[in-house]
């Protein structure tokens, strides 16, 4: 399985009360290996790291507005919990909605920690 990937997803919402309402729409989400953002950007013409493109990932969209990289945030928030990710032996992935054509979408992002033993732990 590649460490970074583009997923085609569908958002579905259904409400029954107080008034019946439902919708669904398609979105694209990125699973990004935070250790290799520059390499991923260099390998794909339509994806850029901290630069405008069709799909782009900006540090300031995924953490403090000071531009602290999510990799730093993810490793700091899990530091001292006895795993290999913080020591650089594991992989820190981020599942997120990228900027598309420069537009930022309010989204839910999920960090995924993959340890040497290939176990996934929630953050």
C-alpha positions in Angstrom: 0.0 0.0 0.0 1.4 3.4 -0.9 2.0 5.7 2.1 0.2 8.6 0.4 -2.9 8.2 -1.6 -6.0 10.0 -3.0 -9.3 8.5 -2.0 -12.6 9.2 -3.8 -15.3 9.4 -1.0 -19.0 10.1 -0.6 -20.5 12.1 2.2 -23.9 11.0 3.2 -26.3 12.8 5.6 -29.9 11.9 6.5 -32.1 13.5 9.1 -35.6 12.4 10.0 -36.5 15.0 12.7 -37.9 17.7 12.8 -38.1 17.6 9.0 -36.9 14.9 6.7 -33.8 16.0 4.9 -30.9 14.1 3.2 -28.1 14.7 0.8 -24.9 13.1 -0.5 -22.0 14.3 -2.5 -18.6 13.2 -3.7 -15.3 14.5 -2.2 -11.6 13.6 -2.6 -9.5 13.0 0.6 -5.8 12.6 0.9 -3.9 10.2 3.0 -0.5 11.8 3.4 2.7 10.5 4.9 3.8 13.6 6.8 7.5 12.6 6.6 7.4 12.7 2.8 5.3 15.7 1.8 8.1 17.3 -0.3 8.7 14.0 -2.1 5.0 13.5 -2.7 4.7 17.1 -4.1 7.7 16.5 -6.4 6.2 13.3 -7.8 2.7 14.5 -8.6 2.0 17.3 -11.0 -1.4 18.2 -9.5 -0.4 18.2 -5.8 1.8 20.8 -4.1 3.1 21.2 -0.5 2.7 24.8 0.8 2.1 26.1 -2.8 -1.0 26.6 -4.9 -2.1 23.7 -7.1 -5.2 21.8 -8.0 -4.7 19.8 -4.8 -2.5 21.5 -2.2 -1.6 20.9 1.5 -0.6 23.9 3.6 0.8 23.5 7.1 -1.2 26.5 8.3 -4.5 24.8 7.4 -3.8 21.8 9.8 -2.6 23.3 13.1 -1.8 26.7 14.6 -1.9 29.6 12.3 1.9 30.1 12.9 2.5 27.4 10.3 3.9 24.8 12.7 4.0 21.6 10.5 1.5 18.9 11.4 4.3 16.4 11.6 5.8 18.3 14.5 2.4 18.6 16.2 1.7 14.9 15.8 5.0 13.8 17.2 4.8 16.3 20.1 1.2 15.3 21.1 2.2 11.7 21.3 5.7 12.2 22.9 6.4 10.2 26.0 3.7 7.6 25.3 6.3 4.8 24.7 5.7 4.3 21.0 8.2 4.3 18.1 6.6 7.0 16.0 8.0 9.8 18.2 11.5 8.4 17.9 11.3 8.5 14.1 10.8 4.7 13.8 7.1 4.9 12.9 5.0 6.6 10.3 2.7 9.5 10.9 -0.1 9.7 8.4 -2.8 12.3 8.0 -6.2 11.7 6.4 -7.6 15.1 5.4 -9.5 17.1 2.8 -6.9 19.1 0.8 -7.2 22.6 -0.6 -8.7 22.3 -4.0 -8.0 25.1 -6.6 -7.0 27.3 -3.6 -10.2 26.8 -1.7 -10.0 25.7 2.0 -12.7 23.4 3.3 -13.5 23.1 6.9 -12.9 19.4 7.6 -12.1 16.7 10.1 -8.6 15.4 9.8 -7.4 12.2 11.4 -3.8 11.3 12.4 -2.8 7.7 12.0 0.3 6.3 13.7 1.8 3.3 12.2 4.5 1.7 14.3 7.3 -0.7 13.3 5.1 -3.6 14.3 2.6 -2.3 11.7 -0.1 -1.7 14.3 -2.4 1.4 14.0 -3.1 3.4 17.2 -5.5 6.2 17.5 -4.1 9.6 18.5 
